[in-house]
């Protein structure tokens, strides 16, 4: 096998399930943002135009709840997959190739800053970098906050029988500000760090086709490559 053939070798980075959940969450999250902000800022002309486009305020509220159910359904499937991966497949949720943070991520962050200022080499990232893990935890934890406060707003009469009424007002405030943070993170930070950075611009294709070349893995995730090639 020639050196070029070796460099062109392709590996599966994301499974079919992971790609499917990402696509559905991407569409569902976009729908939540459009419908949610249109409901919140209903006095604005653009919100009224969007409400007219989907058939009125009632349809807008219905679509918002539908997108919420679909998006959170993906979160639930992901949680079930983590349980299956841990207890049935006997996988590790805390290993070097895991999405969950480790102390190495903190070291990678500071080493990356040093690298930006030509003070040292680039970190040897594993399967997921520290900013990818931040992205993951942000939506994983944020969806639970959005889901809980959303339920309070969906069924205020029920929750008012269990808790003081001001919890509904608190849920409304938290739901709005969590939504603003989530939209800023996903539509600005995530898109820039994932798709618009040098080397992958204008699109990181692996989350859509699931594939990564050996050359790309060696360049962006050398720690993962070492884990694949080291003797068992």
N, C-alpha and C positions, 0 to 999 in steps of 0.2 A: 504493500500500500504506500503510495507516495505521500509526501508531506502535505500537498494540496488536498488529497483525498481525506487525510486525517482532519485537516482544518475544516473541511466541509461536512464532517459528520454531524448529524442532527439528533438532538435529544428532546424528549417530551418534558416540557417544563410545567405545564398545567394540564390536568386531566379534563375530560369532557364535562364532568360535573362542575369542576371549578370554573371553566369557561362559561358554561350555561348560567350558573348562579351569578357570575360577574355581569353578564349581559342583561339578565333580568333585573338585577339590583340597579344597574346603570339606567335602564329605562324607567324602572319604578321610582328611583330617586329623582330623576328629572321630572317625572309626572308629579311627584309630591311637591317639588319646589315650585313648579308652575301653578298648580292648583292652590297650594297653601298660601303663597304670597298674594295670589289673586283674591283669595277669600279675606285675608288680613287687610289688604289695602284696596278694598272694594270700591272706594270713592275715586280711585285713580282711573284715568281714561283707558290705560292699557289693561287694567284688571277688568274693567267693564267690557272691553273689546274681547278679551279672552273668554269671559263668562258667556257673552253672546255667541262666540264661536262654538262652545261646547253645549249650548242649549239652555243657558240660564244658571242662576246661583244654585238651584237644587241639584242640577247635574254636576256642577262644579264640586259641591260638597260630596256627592256620591263618588266621583272620580278620585277625589283626594283620599277617601276611605278605602276605595278599591286598591289604589296604589300602595297605601299603607299596609293593607293585608298581604298583598303580593310581595312587597319588599321585606316585611318582617317574616313572611313565610320562608323566604330564602335564608334569613338569619337562623330560623328554627331548624331548617334542613342542615345548615352548616354546623350547628351545635350537635345535632344527632350524628353527623358524620364524624365530628371530633370524638364523640363517645364510642362510636363504632371503631374508629381508627385506634383508639387507646385500648379498649377492652377486648375487641375481637381480633384485630390485626396485630395487636401487641406493639403498636408504634409508640414513639416517644414524642411527647408534646413539649419537651424542654431541651431537646437535643440541639446540636449546632445548626441543623438545617430547619429548625422550627420557626414559625412566625412569632412565637412569644418572645418577649425581650429577655436578654441576658446581659450580664455585666460587660461582655465583650462589645455590645452595641454602644455603651457609653465610651469605651476606649476607642472604638471606631470613629465616633463622632469627633472626639478631640484630635485624633490622628488625622481625620479628614480636614479639619480646620488647619492643622499644621501643614498639610499637603497643599491647601489652597494658597498658603503664603510661602510655599517652597521651603518649608522647614523639615520635611521628611517625606517618606514614600507614601503612596496611596494605600489605604487599608486593604487587607485581603478579606473582602466581603464573602460571607457564606451565601446560602441560597437566597436569603432575603437581607437587604440592607437595613440600617436603622431607620431611614425615612419610609421604607416600605412597611416596616413593622408599625411605625407611628400611624401611617395611613390605615392599616388594618385595625389597630386598636381603637382609633378614632371612630370609625364607622361601627365597629362591633359594640363598643360601649355607648356611643351616641345613639344608636338605634334602640337600645334598651331604654334610655332616657326619653327619647321621642315616643317610643311605644307606650310607656307607662303614662306619661302626661297626655298623650293622645287618647288613651282610654278614658281618662278623667273627663276630657272634653267631649268625647263621643257619648258617654253615659253619665252626665252630671247628676241626674236625679238619683241614680243608684249609689254613686259614691258619696253623695250628700247625706245619705242615710247612715253611712259608715264613719264619715269624717266631717269636721266642721266645714261650712260652706266656703271659707276663705282658701281651702285647699284647691278649689276649682280655679280661683283667681291666680293662685300660685302656679298651678299647672299651665295656665294660659301664658303667663310670663315666661316660664321656663321653656315651654314648647316653642315660643317665638324666638327667643335668644339662642336656643340650641339649634333651631333651623337656620338662623343667620350664620352661626359658626360652621355648621355642617356644609352649607352652600359655599361659603368662603373657602373652606378647606378643600372641598372636592372640585369645585369649578376653577379654583385659582391654584392653590398649593399642589394638589394632586396632579392636575393636568400639566403644570409646569415641570414638576419634578419627575413625572413619569414619561410624558410624551414630548415635551419641548426642550429637554436638555440635550446638549451636544452628544452625538453618537447614535441617538434613536429618532431625532426629529425627522419627520413631523408626527410619527406614530410609533409607539411600542407595540409591535404586532404579536408578541408571544402570548399575551393574554387573550388574543382572539383566535390565533391558530394553534396555540399550545406548544409551539416549537422554539428551540434555541439551538444555534450552531455551537460547535465546540469552540470556535474562535471567539464568539461573543461571551460564552461562559468563562473562558480563560481571562478575558479582558475585564468583565464586570463582576464575576462571581468566582474568583480563583479558589476561594475556600471550599466552595461546593465541588469544584472539579477535583481538588485534592481528596475530598471525602469519598468521591466516586472511584478514584484510582488507587487509593492506599490499600495495602493488603489487609484482608479480613482476618 
